[in-house]
Amino acid sequence: MWVLELNDAEITLSRDGTVAYQEPGIASLAGRTPTFGNDALATARLDPRRSENQYFARMNGEPVHATAPGVANQADLVYRHLRQIAQGADLDGAAVHLVVPSTSTPDQLGLLLGIAQEAGIAVASLLDAAVAAACTASLPAQARLLDISLHRASVATLACESTVRRVAAEEVAEAGLLRLLEGWVDAVADRFVAETRFDPLTIAAAEQQVFDQVYAAIAKAGNGAPAELTVEVAHQGDTRTVDLPLSALAGKSAQRYEVLSQHIGAPTTLALTRRAQRLPGLDALLAGLGHTVVRLDAGASRAGVEASADTLEAGDGVSFVSAVAARHHVAPAAVAEAAGTHLLCGAVAVPLRDGLEAAEHPEARDLGAAFRIVRRDAGHHVVPVSDVPVSLNGQPIVGETSVAAGAVIETRGRAFRIVRVIER
């Protein structure tokens, strides 16, 4: 089975789990023939005006900054890059499952299908990237997933029960990989100036050397990676070297991480793709904010596509799939030791019982259908029963979610609190 993951931080083509291509969505128009991926990355700082890196993110007909024969707009670059991948892998009309960003628009997906066909890629399915990455993981009924691409971070809200369904997705432009890299390159340059009085950012060749080494270090970051970064710059026969801890890069990104954490919101179960795990200090920061961090494997998306083959190959035509069957045991949500005994609204608390409807509470009889409380062996759960928004501790919920003493349920401007009454 061929799987093509269109995350421009590392566009990945694999067959039966073996990676055939993995390079960034970057193009160089410096020569007569465009170059892509790692070759283009190696010259991005030498000739930045002839470098293009937004074509997969935009996926439209907007003009490129620089032109080359056969390239006038962003869609042309998508075609040329996909064509190179297809020819290099000798796909020869083989069916390919595409994993596409959760934030893709219908117009972008329609254009992508046309471009892929022209590039020699027979698209078998389009699967939501967050769903692909999460459907084989062990997650509670409510979870979020964080991924990183060149120009944005994406935060997807997932409902994980018998199916894994992407409920919502938002982009955080401040935490795209290229913006983070800019800060990290600046941090390294500052260390060069402080220790050697040499500023590598004033010379294109030196800046490219710094960028290459920072990029390579981040690509290897994570499990088992060194905690310190060593960067060497050769210029006019001299080689200068500086060392700095990866924690210094995390400090440089503190403001961007803060913006990202605000978009993620209240503590939740947060799945991190391998790309997100590589960002220095981010997973520790998120865990410190109270999130339950689930670290996904590098091949999570490919495994998700393979596990969902029956769903993806069913039916006629190609549609965007944003929900598939859960392929792993769904982890139960944690239940606090202090289980609730009553539902408090206003000044009145009523005993919790299985099947208690919100409108049955004396202080909420005008509320109508909104949620019910059900009893499970491990404790109580809140279940939305209509299209009326229901939140738990400030976080919207879309499926059955466990509650314990202290939990606050809000709907239609009314607040309910789960409390524990102790008789003495």
ABEGO torsion letter per residue (X at the ends): XBBBBBBAABBBBBBGGBBABBBBBBBBAABABBBBEAAAAAAAAABAAABBAAAAAAGBABBBABBBBGBABAAAAAAAAAAAAAAAAGAGGBBBBBBBBAABBAAAAAAAAAAAAAAGBBBABBBBAAAAAAAABBBBABBBBBBBBAABBBBBBBBBBABBBBABBBBBAAABAAAAAAAAAAAAAAAAAAAAGBBAAABAAAAAAAAAAAAAAAAABEBGBBABBBBBBBBGGBBBBBBBBAAAAAAAAAAAAAAAAAAAEBBBBBBBBAAAAABBGAAAAAAAAGBBBBBBBAAAAAAAAAAAAAAAABEBEBBBBABBBBABBBBBBBBBABBBABBBBEABBBBBBBGBBAAABAAAAAAEBABBBBBBAAEBBBBBABABBBBBGGBBBABBBBBBBGBBBBBGGBBBBBBBBBBX
